[in-house]
Amino acid sequence: MRAPGVLMKAWIGAGVLGAAFAAGAASPDSRYLQLPNERTIRPGAPVELLSMRIRVREAGWLYVQSDGVYAPAGQTIANTYISVDGKPVSNESVADWRGSRAPQPHGFNTIGAVRVQPGTVEVTLQGRSAGAPARFRAGSNLSAMLQPAREVIVSASPINTPKLLM
């Protein structure tokens, strides 16, 4: 259920992840981070909320996921997504509070997977707002798992989804 005037959309722009998880399949190089304090971002370019470097020992799949809570600080629209080495690899989770008479915090969730080669990769949770600032709550997180399953299937919608931000 959503508050009147609030449009919440979460879609898979980069892909939908389907994985057959197998116990003990993940690499020990997998990582997890949490935002230690609430973070307010101003409207404009994407802002790095959390970032990690992961050492990739052998080519394979990198599964990325983030969930948390964001809230409006005025009439705003905000989104989150995950990038690997600067390239978006997840869906965008978007909340639009513009015109809302009772703006409330909302949960966000992003998910994706990408093939990576040996070396070091940088995984980043990006946040963005337009119109007014947005607040990302403490405890919002970012996880990255190397070799998450024996099989990983990533697909994208054949129809381009319109971007709600900028």
C-alpha positions in Angstrom: 0.0 0.0 0.0 1.3 3.5 -0.8 0.5 6.9 0.6 -1.6 9.2 -1.6 0.5 11.0 -4.1 3.5 8.8 -3.8 4.6 6.8 -6.8 6.9 3.9 -5.9 8.5 2.1 -8.8 11.2 -0.5 -8.6 12.0 -2.3 -11.9 14.8 -4.2 -13.4 16.3 -1.9 -16.0 19.7 -3.7 -16.1 18.4 -7.2 -15.6 16.5 -9.7 -13.6 18.6 -12.1 -11.7 17.6 -15.7 -11.5 20.0 -18.0 -9.7 19.9 -21.6 -8.5 21.7 -21.2 -5.2 23.9 -24.0 -4.0 25.2 -24.3 -0.4 28.8 -23.3 0.0 29.1 -21.9 -3.5 30.0 -18.3 -2.6 33.6 -17.2 -2.6 35.1 -16.1 0.7 36.0 -12.8 -1.0 32.3 -11.8 -0.9 31.6 -8.6 1.1 28.8 -6.8 3.0 28.6 -3.1 4.1 26.1 -1.0 6.0 25.6 2.8 6.1 26.7 3.7 9.6 24.7 7.0 9.8 21.9 8.6 8.0 23.1 10.4 4.9 21.4 13.3 3.2 22.1 13.9 -0.5 21.4 17.1 -2.4 19.7 17.1 -5.9 22.1 16.5 -8.8 24.5 13.9 -9.9 24.6 10.4 -8.4 26.3 10.2 -5.0 28.3 7.3 -3.7 26.6 6.0 -0.6 28.7 2.8 -0.1 31.6 1.4 -2.0 33.8 -1.7 -1.8 36.7 -3.1 -3.7 36.7 -6.9 -4.3 39.6 -9.0 -5.4 38.4 -11.4 -8.2 40.7 -14.5 -8.3 39.0 -16.1 -11.3 36.5 -15.1 -14.0 32.9 -15.6 -12.9 29.7 -14.1 -11.7 29.4 -11.2 -9.2 26.0 -10.9 -7.6 25.2 -7.5 -6.1 22.3 -6.5 -3.8 21.2 -3.6 -1.7 18.2 -2.7 0.4 17.5 0.0 2.9 15.2 3.0 3.5 15.2 6.4 2.0 13.0 9.4 2.9 12.1 12.7 1.4 13.4 16.1 2.7 10.9 18.0 0.6 9.2 17.5 -2.8 11.7 15.1 -4.3 12.2 12.0 -6.4 15.0 9.7 -5.5 16.6 6.5 -6.7 19.3 4.0 -6.0 21.3 1.6 -8.2 24.5 -0.4 -8.0 27.4 0.0 -10.3 30.5 -2.1 -10.9 33.6 -0.3 -12.1 31.3 2.7 -12.9 28.8 0.8 -15.0 25.2 0.4 -13.7 24.5 -3.4 -13.3 21.3 -3.4 -11.2 17.7 -2.2 -11.4 16.9 1.3 -10.2 14.7 1.6 -7.2 12.7 4.9 -7.5 10.4 6.7 -5.1 8.6 9.9 -6.2 7.3 12.1 -3.3 6.6 15.2 -5.5 3.1 16.3 -4.9 2.7 14.0 -1.9 0.6 15.5 0.9 2.0 13.0 3.5 5.5 12.0 2.4 6.7 8.9 4.2 10.0 6.9 4.1 10.1 3.9 1.7 12.2 0.8 1.4 14.4 0.3 -1.6 15.9 -2.8 -3.1 18.3 -3.2 -6.0 19.7 -6.4 -7.4 21.9 -7.5 -10.3 24.7 -9.7 -11.6 27.6 -9.2 -13.9 30.4 -11.4 -15.3 33.8 -10.2 -13.9 37.4 -11.0 -14.8 40.4 -11.5 -12.5 41.6 -8.4 -10.8 40.0 -5.8 -8.6 36.5 -4.5 -9.1 34.8 -1.6 -7.4 31.1 -2.1 -6.4 29.2 1.1 -5.5 25.7 1.9 -4.2 24.7 5.1 -5.9 21.9 7.4 -4.7 20.4 10.4 -6.5 17.6 12.9 -5.9 15.9 15.7 -7.9 13.8 18.6 -6.7 14.9 18.4 -3.0 17.3 16.4 -0.9 16.7 12.8 0.1 17.8 11.0 3.3 19.2 7.5 3.2 18.8 5.8 6.6 21.6 4.2 8.6 21.6 0.4 8.1 21.0 0.6 4.4 23.4 -1.9 2.9 25.4 -3.2 0.0 26.4 -6.8 -0.5 28.5 -8.4 -3.2 29.0 -12.2 -3.7 31.4 -13.8 -6.0 30.4 -17.1 -7.5 26.9 -17.1 -5.9 25.6 -20.2 -7.7 26.4 -22.8 -10.3 24.0 -21.2 -12.7 23.1 -17.5 -13.0 20.7 -16.1 -15.5 20.4 -12.4 -16.2 17.8 -11.0 -18.5 16.7 -7.5 -19.5 13.3 -6.2 -20.4 12.9 -6.0 -24.2 11.1 -2.7 -23.7 13.1 0.4 -22.5 11.6 1.6 -19.2 11.5 5.4 -19.1 13.9 7.0 -16.6 12.1 9.0 -13.9 15.2 11.0 -12.9 16.9 13.7 -14.9 
